[in-house]
Amino acid sequence: MLIKLMAKKAMKFKSKKRPQCRNNAGLGKLAVLIVVVGIILAVLLMVGILPRLGRKQELDKMHEETTGAVPVVRTIVADPAQESESIVLPANIGAIQYTTIYARVDGYLKSRLVDIGDHVKNGQLLAVIDTPTIDQQLEQGRADLMRAKATLETNIADNKEAIAQELTAEANLVKAKTNFDYASITASRWQNLCARGAVSQQSRDEKVRFLDTTNAEVRSNQADVQAAKAKVVASVSKIAEAKAEVKAKEAEVKKLVAEQGFQKVTAPFEGVITERKVDAGALITQGSQTTALELFQLAKIDRLRIYVSVPQRIARYMHSGVLADVIVPEFPERKFIGKVTNTSGGLDPSTRTRQTEIQIDNPDHALLPGMYAEIKLSGARDGNWIKVPGTTIVTRPNGQYVIVVKDGKAVYKPVTIGRDYGDAVEIRVGLNDGDHVVISPNDELRDGEVVQEKPFVDENPILNPLQVKESPAQAGSGH
């Protein structure tokens, strides 16, 4: 199109008769146009033809390498991986001991003796609550206790009286039985005398009548003894009931005394007041329900603890005594060292992590509960792991392999991968330090096949995940 346009303009210039100066100007414009068109054609030539020439040279080079009798493979020398495995996890710092302090009684806050940031000792008085209702209940309970004790004393006195009456009845019974025995002998004797005519029949009847009277007295005294014993049993029951009542009243008084003691709110352990929610005069409700107003929050920060969820791959290294680096952004110049104190007995099946507790000393209180930190955990690996590029792994139906060059031949080695970084992998089992590992092997490369080894050279070493180490054998292979 550009050439046709140039021809048309040239014809127009020839057909028109203009002055000589205008002809010269037209020729100048035509020359500029020709130069521009030439530049455009040169650019198109470089963009379209030169890349094709480069690709043709690469194809020719690959053809030369693959058409030979011996396949050419590019290798690196396997390097040992790090002897330890580490991970950095986010975490929140917490107090070693923390509690929210609620009131144990209802009332009004009479006085508050501490505020946020105050350091308190174990048992230190924090606040006082006015409880008039409990005070009145305690007075009533003490009065009921005194009444119960008086009733008990009365029942004890009645029991003693019943016992005395029982003894008197038993004595009367003994006397009546003695009189009955005497009357029985006398009546029998007079009956014999009357039968021989020695005494009158009237005298005999008087003795028999006396015997009947003494017998009635015996039966009466026996009934009195039974009644006295029943009275003793009843008095004993009343004493037991009175004692139970006294114990119940004593327990009630002790309960009220304990509740009255809750008027004084004390610190359950040594620590720092982190929150304070009340002031003097506030209505206080006992308990820790959502409607109850909390008084204080207390934290012990001389020693802190951190909970982290350790992933499965490093969880096996966690046990009591393992050290951990605690990194706090606000203290870049300080190094805090924590120690693993407790580990969960299993992994969370939803996250495949193991809960681990780390404790750290904080004598200067530089760290505070609620701070964000990063925890670096490390564990020594069992055995020598080898790190190679991910392109060296060959996957087969029966497992994963790498191809190494040994004595000029390709050898398939089964391997066990420890960690996969994507661009690089760490081999746990199957590979040794110094093995010549083939990078991006051809699928047609057979086990035991003779190969020509060439060291791999990365054109962009910044992106290379591994540092290529060239052995003397590779150095003498022509590169």
C-alpha positions in Angstrom: 0.0 0.0 0.0 2.8 2.4 0.9 4.5 1.7 -2.5 1.4 2.3 -4.5 0.8 5.5 -2.7 4.3 6.7 -3.5 3.9 5.9 -7.2 0.6 7.8 -7.4 2.2 10.9 -5.8 5.2 10.6 -8.3 2.8 10.6 -11.3 1.0 13.7 -9.9 4.3 15.5 -9.6 5.2 14.7 -13.2 1.8 15.6 -14.7 1.7 19.1 -13.1 3.8 21.9 -14.3 4.9 23.9 -11.3 7.8 26.3 -10.8 11.2 24.8 -10.1 11.1 25.6 -6.4 7.9 23.7 -5.8 9.4 20.6 -7.7 12.4 20.6 -5.4 10.1 20.7 -2.3 8.1 17.8 -3.5 11.2 15.7 -4.2 12.3 16.4 -0.6 9.1 15.1 0.8 9.2 12.0 -1.3 12.7 11.3 -0.1 11.6 11.5 3.6 8.7 9.2 2.9 10.9 6.7 1.2 13.3 6.7 4.3 10.3 6.2 6.7 9.0 3.3 4.7 12.5 1.7 4.6 12.7 1.9 8.4 9.3 0.3 8.9 10.3 -2.5 6.5 13.6 -3.1 8.5 11.7 -3.3 11.8 9.2 -5.8 10.4 12.1 -7.9 9.1 13.8 -8.0 12.5 10.6 -8.9 14.3 9.4 -11.6 11.9 12.6 -13.2 10.6 15.2 -13.0 13.3 13.2 -15.0 16.0 12.6 -17.6 13.4 16.3 -17.9 12.7 17.0 -18.2 16.4 14.4 -21.0 16.9 15.8 -22.8 13.8 19.3 -22.7 15.4 17.9 -24.1 18.7 16.1 -26.9 16.8 19.2 -27.7 14.8 21.2 -27.8 18.1 18.6 -30.1 19.7 18.6 -32.3 16.6 22.3 -32.6 16.7 22.1 -33.7 20.4 19.3 -36.1 20.0 20.4 -37.7 16.7 23.6 -39.0 18.2 24.1 -42.5 19.4 24.5 -41.4 23.1 21.7 -39.2 24.7 22.9 -36.0 26.3 21.6 -35.3 29.8 22.1 -32.2 32.0 22.9 -32.8 35.6 23.6 -31.1 38.9 25.5 -32.3 41.9 23.1 -33.1 44.8 23.7 -30.9 47.9 22.7 -31.8 51.5 19.7 -29.9 52.8 19.6 -28.1 56.1 20.2 -30.4 59.1 17.2 -28.9 60.9 13.7 -28.0 59.9 12.1 -24.8 61.1 8.8 -22.9 60.8 7.6 -19.4 61.9 4.0 -19.3 63.2 1.9 -16.3 64.3 0.8 -16.3 68.0 -0.8 -14.2 70.7 1.0 -13.8 74.0 -1.1 -14.6 77.1 -0.6 -14.4 80.9 0.5 -17.6 82.7 -2.4 -17.1 85.0 -5.5 -14.9 84.3 -8.9 -14.5 85.9 -11.9 -12.3 86.0 -13.0 -11.3 89.5 -16.7 -11.3 90.3 -18.6 -10.5 93.5 -19.8 -13.4 95.6 -22.6 -11.4 97.3 -25.2 -8.8 96.3 -24.9 -5.3 97.5 -23.3 -1.9 96.8 -19.7 -1.2 96.2 -18.6 0.6 99.4 -15.0 1.3 98.3 -12.5 0.4 95.6 -8.8 0.2 96.6 -7.0 -0.6 93.4 -7.1 0.6 89.7 -5.7 -0.6 86.4 -2.0 -1.2 86.2 -1.7 -1.7 90.0 0.5 -4.6 91.1 -1.2 -6.6 93.9 -0.1 -9.4 96.2 -1.9 -12.6 96.9 -4.8 -11.9 99.4 -4.5 -8.1 99.0 -7.8 -6.3 99.6 -9.2 -4.9 96.3 -12.7 -3.7 97.2 -15.4 -3.7 100.0 -19.1 -4.4 99.3 -21.9 -3.2 101.6 -24.3 -6.1 102.2 -27.1 -5.0 104.7 -29.4 -7.9 103.8 -26.7 -10.5 104.7 -26.0 -8.7 108.0 -29.6 -9.0 109.0 -29.8 -12.6 108.0 -26.8 -13.3 110.0 -28.3 -11.8 113.2 -31.5 -13.8 112.6 -29.5 -17.0 112.1 -27.6 -16.5 115.3 -30.8 -15.9 117.2 -32.3 -19.1 115.8 -29.2 -21.0 116.8 -29.5 -19.8 120.4 -33.2 -20.9 120.4 -32.2 -24.3 119.1 -29.5 -24.7 121.7 -32.0 -23.8 124.5 -34.5 -26.4 123.2 -31.7 -29.0 123.2 -30.9 -28.2 126.8 -34.6 -28.5 127.8 -34.8 -31.9 126.0 -31.7 -33.1 127.8 -33.3 -32.1 131.2 -36.5 -33.9 130.3 -34.5 -36.9 129.4 -32.8 -36.9 132.8 -36.2 -36.6 134.5 -37.6 -39.5 132.4 -34.6 -41.6 133.4 -35.2 -40.8 137.1 -38.9 -41.7 136.8 -37.9 -45.0 135.1 -35.6 -45.8 138.0 -38.3 -45.0 140.6 -40.8 -47.2 138.7 -38.4 -50.0 138.7 -37.7 -49.7 142.4 -41.5 -49.7 143.1 -41.8 -52.7 141.0 -39.1 -54.5 143.0 -40.9 -53.6 146.2 -44.2 -54.7 144.9 -42.8 -58.0 143.8 -41.2 -58.5 147.3 -44.6 -57.8 149.0 -46.3 -60.2 146.5 -43.8 -62.9 147.4 -44.4 -62.4 151.2 -48.1 -62.3 150.7 -48.1 -65.5 148.7 -46.2 -67.4 151.4 -48.4 -66.0 154.2 -51.6 -66.9 152.3 -50.4 -70.4 151.6 -49.4 -70.9 155.3 -52.8 -69.6 156.6 -54.7 -71.8 154.2 -52.9 -74.8 155.6 -53.6 -73.7 159.2 -57.2 -73.1 158.4 -57.5 -76.6 156.9 -56.3 -78.1 160.3 -58.6 -75.7 162.2 -55.8 -73.8 163.8 -57.0 -70.4 162.5 -60.4 -69.0 161.5 -61.6 -69.0 157.9 -61.9 -65.2 158.1 -58.2 -64.8 158.9 -57.4 -67.0 156.0 -59.5 -64.8 153.7 -57.8 -61.7 154.8 -54.4 -63.2 153.9 -55.7 -64.2 150.5 -57.1 -60.8 149.9 -53.8 -59.2 150.8 -52.1 -61.5 148.2 -54.5 -60.3 145.5 -53.7 -56.7 146.4 -50.0 -57.1 146.2 -50.4 -58.9 142.8 -52.3 -55.9 141.5 -49.6 -53.6 142.8 -47.0 -55.6 140.9 -48.9 -55.3 137.6 -49.4 -51.6 138.2 -45.7 -51.0 138.9 -44.8 -53.0 135.7 -47.0 -50.7 133.7 -45.3 -47.7 135.3 -41.9 -49.1 134.3 -43.0 -49.5 130.7 -44.4 -46.0 130.6 -41.2 -44.6 132.1 -39.1 -46.4 129.5 -41.2 -45.1 126.7 -40.8 -41.6 128.1 -37.0 -42.0 128.1 -37.1 -43.2 124.5 -39.2 -40.2 123.5 -36.8 -37.8 125.3 -33.9 -39.3 123.6 -35.6 -38.8 120.2 -36.3 -35.2 121.1 -32.6 -34.7 122.0 -31.5 -36.1 118.7 -34.0 -33.8 116.9 -32.8 -30.8 118.9 -29.1 -31.6 118.1 -29.9 -31.9 114.4 -31.7 -28.5 114.6 -28.6 -27.0 116.3 -26.3 -28.3 113.6 -28.6 -26.9 110.9 -28.6 -23.5 112.6 -24.9 -23.6 113.1 -24.4 -24.4 109.4 -26.7 -21.6 108.4 -24.7 -19.2 110.6 -21.4 -20.4 109.1 -22.8 -19.9 105.6 -23.9 -16.4 106.4 -20.6 -15.6 108.1 -18.8 -16.8 104.9 -21.0 -14.7 102.7 -20.4 -11.7 105.0 -16.7 -12.4 104.5 -17.2 -12.0 100.8 -17.8 -8.3 101.5 -14.1 -8.0 101.2 -12.8 -8.8 97.6 -9.2 -10.0 97.7 -6.7 -11.0 95.0 -6.5 -14.7 94.4 -2.9 -14.5 93.3 -0.1 -12.0 92.7 -0.4 -10.1 89.5 -1.4 -6.9 87.7 -4.9 -5.4 87.4 -5.6 -5.3 83.7 -9.2 -4.1 83.8 -11.5 -2.4 86.3 -15.2 -2.1 85.6 -16.8 -0.6 88.8 -16.6 2.5 91.0 -17.9 3.2 94.5 -21.7 3.2 94.8 -22.3 0.7 91.9 -24.9 -2.0 92.4 -23.2 -5.3 92.6 -24.7 -8.7 91.6 -23.2 -11.9 92.7 -22.1 -14.6 90.2 -20.5 -14.8 86.8 -23.5 -14.8 84.6 -23.8 -12.4 81.6 -26.0 -10.1 83.6 -23.5 -9.9 86.5 -21.0 -7.0 86.4 -17.4 -8.1 86.7 -15.2 -6.2 89.1 -11.6 -6.7 88.0 -9.4 -8.6 85.6 -6.1 -9.9 87.1 -3.2 -11.3 85.2 0.1 -12.8 86.4 2.8 -11.6 83.9 6.1 -12.6 85.5 5.9 -15.6 83.2 3.9 -15.7 80.0 2.6 -18.5 77.9 1.8 -18.9 74.2 -0.3 -21.4 72.4 0.5 -22.3 68.8 -0.9 -24.9 66.4 2.1 -26.7 64.9 1.6 -28.3 61.5 1.9 -32.0 61.1 5.3 -31.9 59.3 7.1 -30.4 62.3 4.8 -31.6 65.1 6.9 -34.7 65.7 9.8 -32.6 66.8 7.8 -30.9 69.6 8.3 -32.2 73.2 8.9 -30.7 76.6 12.1 -28.7 76.8 12.4 -27.7 73.1 13.5 -24.0 72.8 11.6 -21.6 70.6 12.5 -18.1 69.4 9.8 -15.5 70.3 10.0 -12.6 67.8 8.1 -9.4 68.9 8.0 -6.6 66.3 8.1 -3.9 68.9 11.5 -5.2 70.3 13.6 -5.9 67.2 16.8 -5.6 69.2 15.8 -8.2 71.8 15.8 -11.9 71.6 13.2 -13.7 73.7 13.6 -17.4 74.2 10.7 -19.6 75.2 10.5 -23.3 76.1 7.9 -25.9 75.1 6.2 -27.1 78.3 3.1 -29.0 77.1 2.0 -30.6 73.8 -1.3 -32.1 72.8 -1.5 -35.9 72.7 -3.0 -35.8 69.2 -3.5 -33.7 66.1 -6.7 -31.7 65.3 -8.2 -33.7 62.4 -9.7 -30.6 60.8 -6.4 -28.6 60.6 -3.8 -31.4 61.0 -2.1 -29.3 63.7 -0.8 -30.1 67.2 -1.5 -27.6 70.0 1.7 -26.7 71.8 2.2 -24.5 74.9 5.3 -22.3 75.1 6.3 -20.5 78.3 8.6 -17.5 78.5 10.1 -15.6 81.5 9.1 -12.0 81.7 10.9 -10.6 84.8 10.9 -6.9 83.6 7.3 -7.1 82.3 8.4 -5.9 78.9 6.0 -8.2 77.2 2.3 -7.8 77.9 -0.6 -10.2 77.5 -2.4 -9.7 74.2 0.7 -8.8 72.2 1.3 -10.3 68.7 4.4 -12.4 68.3 6.0 -14.8 65.8 7.3 -18.2 67.1 10.1 -19.9 65.3 10.3 -23.6 66.0 13.1 -25.8 64.9 13.7 -29.5 65.0 16.8 -31.6 64.1 16.1 -34.0 61.2 16.8 -37.7 61.5 19.3 -38.5 58.8 20.9 -36.6 55.9 18.3 -35.0 53.6 19.2 -33.9 50.1 17.8 -30.9 48.3 17.3 -31.0 44.5 15.2 -29.1 41.9 11.6 -30.2 41.5 12.3 -31.0 37.8 14.5 -34.0 38.8 11.6 -36.0 40.1 10.2 -38.8 37.9 6.8 -40.2 38.8 6.0 -43.8 38.0 3.0 -45.9 38.9 5.1 -47.7 41.5 6.6 -44.6 43.1 8.9 -41.6 42.6 12.4 -41.7 41.3 15.4 -39.6 40.4 17.8 -40.4 37.6 21.5 -40.2 38.5 24.5 -40.7 36.3 26.9 -43.3 37.5 29.8 -44.6 35.4 28.3 -42.9 32.4 25.0 -44.7 32.7 21.5 -43.5 33.8 20.4 -45.1 37.0 16.9 -44.9 38.4 16.8 -44.5 42.2 13.6 -44.7 44.2 13.3 -41.8 46.6 11.1 -40.6 49.5 10.3 -36.9 49.5 10.4 -35.2 52.8 9.3 -31.7 51.8 8.1 -30.2 48.5 8.7 -26.5 47.9 7.4 -26.6 44.4 10.5 -25.5 42.6 12.7 -27.7 44.8 12.2 -30.8 46.9 14.0 -32.4 49.9 14.7 -36.1 49.6 14.6 -38.1 52.9 15.7 -41.5 51.6 17.2 -42.7 48.3 19.8 -40.0 47.4 23.3 -39.3 48.6 25.3 -36.1 48.8 27.4 -35.7 45.6 25.1 -37.8 43.3 24.9 -36.4 39.7 21.1 -35.9 39.3 19.5 -35.5 35.8 17.4 -32.4 35.4 14.2 -32.6 33.3 15.0 -36.2 32.1 13.5 -37.5 28.8 10.6 -39.9 29.3 12.3 -42.3 26.9 15.5 -42.5 29.0 15.9 -46.1 30.2 17.5 -47.5 33.4 21.1 -48.5 32.6 21.3 -46.6 29.3 24.6 -45.0 28.4 24.4 -41.2 28.5 26.6 -38.2 27.9 26.6 -36.0 31.0 26.7 -32.2 30.7 26.5 -29.8 33.7 23.4 -27.7 34.0 24.1 -24.0 33.8 21.2 -21.7 34.8 21.0 -18.6 32.6 19.2 -16.8 35.4 20.9 -17.9 38.7 18.7 -15.5 40.8 15.7 -17.7 40.1 17.5 -20.9 40.6 16.4 -22.6 43.9 19.6 -24.5 44.3 23.2 -23.5 44.0 24.8 -25.6 41.2 28.0 -27.3 42.4 30.2 -28.5 39.5 32.3 -31.6 40.1 35.8 -32.1 38.6 34.3 -34.8 36.4 31.8 -32.4 35.0 34.4 -29.6 34.6 36.4 -31.9 32.4 33.5 -32.9 30.2 34.2 -30.1 27.7 32.5 -27.1 29.4 
